[in-house]
């Protein structure tokens, strides 16, 4: 480049958003060179800083092309332009050392963005199986557009020295690629490595003894052979360890269910490609998009057929028993592809990657029951004896673990778990808010850290009363504060006094002398959905929250709530008919308790006939039918009651099992006409008890399950229509864990839309308790203002 003439101008651009770790600096470098501009680009605490000198026309063109041709995965939120004195000393354009001022983050007006982990791109996949490429069969191949990001970042800005790749010195060839502007894939790629200088695999048996296999491919071939023989293998992925086995080997799956103490809960299926899934599940354009996206989630898809194990005597679906949906995923790391390659006999070329294959893997997180995903090599070896036969380790450390994200197909779709591939992407807020830490719920816990006009939602933590989960919760808070800002002006928590998250917020607010704001559980479900709208929320509106139990403002258990919301208040204007919960929390597992008590209200004779075995003990029957119990308006408990009365099941081994199986049965039924059995009383309660005689009398279980869904939706629609006329609004916000039920969600959306309602469901966050934390933070800001 030549020195600019006296007519040159100089500007500084500060670009915020997701612009680090995605090849943005190399893109800026090439763009500046193409326009004969001089200056520099560097990572900063809040994004990128670009200094440019050149003719005004070229500067204008740079800004136009910056917006029009940026890297596809990048998301620019703002561009601040500052005119500066002419930088006449600059004679070229270069990428310079990143801003590393330790105070810069706290002084920055824009909170930073960190790229989530990205699935292997198609270009790297082609290289992986190109025998002429120097990265042929390299288990850690990546580029500026794919590979680990969030999981390996220790600090910002995103430079190799701030990641777990720091310990891998690039060889001369990799260094040359890294330093060559014309290398579009690997110029300034912070994860750049190869077989010679990058991370290496290692294989240990269940005693922790390392097997004497040195070459990566030999290790992978050994694993493939063991999988064919029925082994369970732990493999280190991006966010943590997976346990994998042959998806059609019933003995392996039985063994895995036993070691994970998971007798019924569904497992996910990994197939090589979508043609391999076509015989198994229903695929549409939206689900294909999700499966092939850079976040590569598990996608819950309707089954076409039962995936039967190899045993001829076994007719049950061992992956997702009694469910109509199957969780499916595609490989998203080089190692996943290399395992399939070995299982298929190491085919030549790349055509096999697009062809249907009849080999699938069962994939689940590697962890002991009720504990978080294992991500550390030593921890994996420690737990391996009880989980797997072998562990395929590597020496690239995972610094920020996360489970796989889960999305449910449908219209509208539903995000079930927001984690690997999506976190830590922020959610934009309408305006700058107090620096808050919202500690979330008890189940499916996530927290929310708000900094300025951004909300950073954590990965999934599970149940916080498990010590390991709580430790992970605390570690993630510390990591988020380090990345996004230490300042916390207030804490937010659930109303429930016994939640671990509430105790944590109380303790830390007292310790720091900061305000503590407690938010009602179902209000937080609503305001989380309002926060998603980023200032476009239509108010006043109705809100329908169908959920499990949550402590209400009246100190009673809520969970099936109708609210009216405007800019000043959330008013509870109705709820589902309350039902008894005999025995408290145990009734969420032994759901026959709820069913028997409820059915006895209609007919004690029917109750004793339907629950003869459970009620044969006189003391038990007296307690269940006549005892003093807590009551709840929870929609989730009504689903449990219906499943019990119909005979779907009487005990649950995982949360939401009865409701999921009830929905699956209903999906197999023939459609018949609405009878409008559900009633609305003078207190605006939705009465579901009129359904009970019909449910208990029907011998056809699928038709009974469908009747429950059909009549519930009909009742909800009439309930909302009545309230809509009274409150003069046609906007409805729908959230809560029950909206993970696709039949409920789609049916209600269809009926309400046909009646002229504008219906909102969560899109960016789960409808379940994984979305609670954002609602807590948002409502606290709303109350303060």
C-alpha positions, 0 to 999 in steps of 0.5 A: 500500500502507498502512503495516503495523500493530503486529501485523506481522512481517518476514522475509527470504527468500534464494532460491537456484537459477535465479531470475535472468533469468526474470521472478522479481523481477516475479513476486515484486513482483506476488505481494507486492502482491496480498497487501498486503505491503511490502518489497523484492526484489533480485538477490543474488550467489547468487539473490534476497533478499526482505524482507517485512512484513505479517500472519503469514497473508499471509507464510505465503500468500506462501511457499506461492504462491512455491512453487506459482506461480513462473515455469515456467523457474525452479528454486528450490534452497533458501529460507532464512527469517530473522525480522528486526526489524519494517520498519515504515518500509516503505510499499510493495513495490519492486524495488531495486538489486541487490547488487553487493559484489565480495566477496559471491560468495566469502562466499556459502554458495550458489553462483549459477545463471545461466539458459541461453539460451532459445528464443523463446517462443510469446507473442513469436512471435505478436507478431513477426508481428502487424502491429499490434504495435510489435515486428512483424518485430523480429529481437531480440524477447524477454521475461522468459521467452525470449531470450539469457541466458548468452551475453550475461552479463559479470557477476552479478547479472543486470542489463542493465548486466552484459550486452552489452545495456548499450550499448543505451539503451531508448527512452521506450516500452521504458523505460515497459514496463520500469518498468510492473508490470502489463506481465507480459512486459517489467516488468524484462526486461533484454533489452527493446528494439525496432526503434528502440532495440535491436540492428541487423542488417548484411550484408557480402559475402565481401570484408567490404564492407557492403551498402547496405541499411539496413532489417532486413527488406530485409537478410533479404529479400536473404538469402532471395533469395540462399539460393534462388539457392544461396548459403551465408550466415553468420548470427549466432545466440545462441551463435555464427555458423551457416552456412545454405543450402538443404537441397535444393540439392546444389551448395550442400551440396557447396560447404559440405562442401568449404569445411568439409573435411567430406566425410561428417560429417552436417549438421543440418536446420532446419524451420519446425515439426514438421508440416514434419518429419513426412514426413522423420523419425519423431516421437514424444511425447518427440522433439516435447517436445525439439524444442519445448523452451526449450533447442531442441537438435538432435534425432537422429531416425530417417529416414522417407526420404532427403531427396534433393537437387534434382539428378535424378542424385543419389540420395545423402542429402547431409545425413547420408550412410549414416546412419539418423538425421537431426539436426533442429531448429526455429527458436529465434531471431526471426531464424530465423523471419524468414528462413523468413518471407522464404523463403515470400514473407512470408505474412500472419497466423500460421497459416502458422507451424503449417502444413507447409512444404516449405522446409528449411535446412541449418544448421551451425556457422560455423568453419574445420575443427577450430576452435571456433564463430565468435562475433565479427563481426570474426572472421567477416568475417576467415574469411568468404571461405573459408566463405560468400558473405554474413554477416548480422551484428548489434551485440549482442555474444556474450560466452559462445559455445556450439554447439548442444546435441544429443540423440538420441531413443530410450528411454532418450534420450541427450545427445550434446552439452551446450551452448547452451540447457543450459549453464551449468545446474549439476548438484547434488551429494550434498554440498559438495565441494572447490573443484575444476577438473576439466579433462576429456578430450582429445576432446569436451572440457568442464571441470567447476568444482565450488563447494560442492554444485554442479558447473558443466560448460562448453560443448563445446570439441572437441579440445584439441590445436587451438590455437583450441580450447585458447584457448576452453577457457582463456577459458571457465575464466576466465569460469566462475570470474568467474561462479561463484567463483575459488577452486580448491583442487585440479585433476583430470585424465586419467591420459594424460600427453599430453593437453593438458588434463592438461598444463594441470592439471599446470602450474596445480597446480604454479603454485598449489601445489594438489593434482593428482588424476589419474583413470583415463578409464573410472573417470571415465565411471562416476563421472560417471554416479554423480554424476548420481544425487545421492545415489541411486546404488545400490551395490554395482553392476556398471558396463559402460563401452564406449568408445574408447581410454583409458589404463588403470591398467596403462598399457595401452589400455582401452575395453571394461570391466566393473567392480564398484563399491561405496562403497570401490573400483572393481574391474576384473573383466573386459574385451573381448578385446584387438585390435591397432591397427596403426600406432597412431592412424592405424588409427582413420582407416584402419580396414582395418588393424584389420580385416585384422590381426584377420581374419588371426588366423582365416584369413590366406587370408580376410584376403588375399582381403578386403584384396587391394588394401591388402595387395598391398605386401609391406612393408605386409602384413608390417607389418599382419599380423606387426608388433609392435603396441599392443593395446586392449580398446576396444569402439570399435575392435571396431566399427571392425573389424566395419565393415571386415570386413563392408565398410561402409567401410575409411577414416573421415573423422570420429570414430565414422563406421564405428560409426554407419554399421554401426548404420544398416545393422543397422537396415535388416536383418530380425531373426533369432535369437541364436546366442550366438556370443560367448564368455566365457573363464576370465579373464572376457574377452568374446571377440568373435573367434568372430564373425569367420568369420560376418561375413566370409562373409556377403554381405548387409551389413545382416544381417551388421551386425545379427548383430554387434549382436545377438551383442554384446548377447547376449554382454554380457547373459550376461557381466553375468548371470554377474558379477551372480550372483558379486557379488550385485547387479542394478544396472548402470551403462552409459556410454562413447561406444559408448552413443551407438549407439541400437540397442546402448543400447535392445537392451541396456536391453531385455534387461537389464531383462527379466532383472530388472536396474536399468539406469542410463544417463547422462541429464544428461551425454553418455555420451561424453567430454563427461561425463568432467570431472564424473566426475573431480571426483566421484571425487577427492572420493570418494577424499579421503573 
